[in-house]
């Protein structure tokens, strides 16, 4: 299947960004796909593109935020305002070029995480 690699990358992005399990990341992708009437692999391509600096369309960003908040439940940090931030937004918030993936005010710096 040609779309599998980008879907797996997007699941990894969601897992690293929001601390989701692999199953929860898949649920987020499916939920966003259904609510935006977009194929899962297109949602995945947009998420991976956003990590690489491409803008994430607002409707998709809002659906990702909503789906992640639903998966994390009431114990999510800053629930229900879990929000996807674009790389450009993160750089301007951080005042530099550091690579971070953010959940609203709860930021997880991936530049120092061992892989």
Secondary structure, DSSP 4 states (H G I P E B T S, - for coil): -TTHHHHHHHHHHHHHHH---HHHHHHHHHHHHHHHT--HHHHHHHHHHHHTTPPPPHHHHHHHHHHHHHHHGGGSTTTT------HHHHHHHHTS---EEEETTEEEETTS---
